[in-house]
Amino acid sequence: LYQQMGLGTALLHSACMMYLHFLLLSMVILWSFLLQKKYAGILADGFLIILGAVTCEVQLPAMWVFPMPHTVPWLHYEEYLSAMVFPMWASYLYLGGGCAALVTACFVAARRYQVLS
């Protein structure tokens, strides 16, 4: 990885993408709680984590469907040739877009709750 970017850049990308990944997982749980389907959200997060980890370990092309590989900068590059396999900006777009969509879904689901003024 350090042939493609410096240590500071790699740490910054890792920290930012891990933050977005954890935000995405927490928004899934929040959305499921707002829909009163608590266990469905927890199970969905568990499946996203497990399937993401398995596809990352096996290096399947389908791993980019799950959020986990987007958080690991070295998976974006080939191991030996240093060619980019998946663009880093697309991972930010995937994670940020997923978070934005879930925030919108949470606001829609929260409309049915009364809030004290």
C-alpha positions, 0 to 999 in steps of 0.5 A: 500500500505504501507504494501507492500512498504515504503512511499519513494518507493511508491512515487518513483514508482508513480513519475516514472510511472506518468512520463512515462504515460505522456510521452506516452500520449505526444508521441501519440499527437506528432505522430498524429501531424507528420501524420497530424492527430492532432485531432485523437491524442487528441481523442486517448489520451482522450479515453485512459484516460477516459477508463483507469479511468473507468476500474480502478474505476470498477476494471475490469481485462481489466484495464491493457490494458490501461496505467492509472492503470500502474501508480497507485502502489496500484492497483498492489496489492490486497486490503486486502491480500497484494498479487500482482495482476500485477507485477510492473516490467511489468508496467514499461515494458508496459509504457517504451515499449510503449514510445519506440515504439512511439518514433520509430514511430515518427522517421519514420513519421518524415522522410518525413520532411526536416530538415535544416542541 
